[in-house]
């Protein structure tokens, strides 16, 4: 974290627990606080309401009903100040129509490098 960046409270929404734990480790090394790791859209929405994060990083594909894009749409309508980073193994054009429902977001295609993750956090903070 540079002097210009502030410490963020980040919610991770990822259906692969190992990847969620890796993100948590990276965000900790960058000086940020992870306020939760969720694997479902319902869990993500509940966590957003409960923890009021500064940023949510989430996969498009989640366990159970709903997608990360559905959650991003909810967040955009609920609190537009929450930064959203959407991740996927597919490129952004795959979700072009669905992403029109989301306000401000940043898209990262997997695999995500440490440097790209740091740059997106800096951009969205």
Secondary structure, 3 states (H helix, E strand, C coil): CCCCCCCCEEEEECCCHHHHHHHHHHHHHCCCEEEEEECEHHHHHHHHHHHCCCEEEEECCCECCCCHHHHHHHHHHHCCCCEEEEEECCCHHHHHHHHCCCCCCEEEECCCCHHHHHHHHHHHC
